[in-house]
Amino acid sequence: MADEPKNANTEPKKKSPLLLIIAVLVSLVGGAGAAWFFLLPHGKSVQAAPEQKAAEHGFVAHLEPFTVNLADAEDSHFLRVTMDLDLAHAPKGAEGEKGNGDFPTARVRDTILSVLTQGKADVLVTPDGKAALKHELLSTLQQRVPEIDVRDVYFTEFLVQR
């Protein structure tokens, strides 16, 4: 029985190192890609966004909240709104973000109040009503207070009580 021929199935097969080499290469390439993504600075794309935004918006003036009675004859309704104004440039003598320099606060607030008190609750609760109010505020501010050069009006709070 010692002379019996060895069966091919009884010999252990040699494992190919090709699978191991592929796994190591994939791990190295993945690790190098992750290191590049997390370690290299990506500052150019991040820094470009604020510069573009600064070019679009010159100066944003925050206004204190307004609470006004609306022009509804049948019931007593009121509007509470807080807004920011996008100005083409900072007012002369502006001191950082908190200072208002030569900003004509009294005239701006009076102009806004005169527009807000003409609104009606049923109209202002609709998206079209808010858009029309924003347009009316913008055009009235541009007419009555042209020196601040208002570009846009942003509502940061808008509440209509009916």
Protein Blocks (a to p, Z undefined) as FASTA:
>chain_A
ZZpccdfklpccdddfklmmmmmmmmmmmmmmmmmmmmpccklmmmmmmmmmmmmpmbdc
dddddddddfbfkbccddddddddddfbdcehiahjlbgkjacfklmmmmmmmmmmmpcf
klmmpmklmmmmmmmmmmmmmmmmmmnopabdcdfbdcddZZ
